[in-house]
């Protein structure tokens, strides 16, 4: 029962991790009005969150199916998921703590608005913090199963 809950948490964290880079991560008030942008539009390395999340879901589903069939949990798959989640946490945390230098936001009508960090302070949206927390939960779930399988 605990294993199923752990794998479910891992799969859910992976889904959230994959989706979060496409939500608004940064917002700034400009003279023309507030602008916001998705994390993936500003920081290309956030694609690691999408990949790590998708692979974490895959590992969770794969291990649930194997356990259901009576096969042992593949420790290597859990280790890969934990490492990928740690990498995703690192990239997400970097983009929360060090906002990319210039935000460019495509506004209605195709106009691009540049947000100069010297003039306007961009703020981090709550989704960015979830972008750190979700892969951390997925990685901790993988590590928990890895440690339980080893004992």
Secondary structure, DSSP 8 states (H G I E B T S, - for coil): -HHHHHHHHHHHHHHHHHHHTTSEEEEEEETTEEEEEEHHHH-GGGHHHHHHHHHHHHHHHHHHHHHHTT----HHHHHHHHHHHHHHHHHHHHHHHS--SEEEEE-TTS-EEEEETTTS--EE-HHHHHHHHHHHHHHHHHHHHHHHHH-
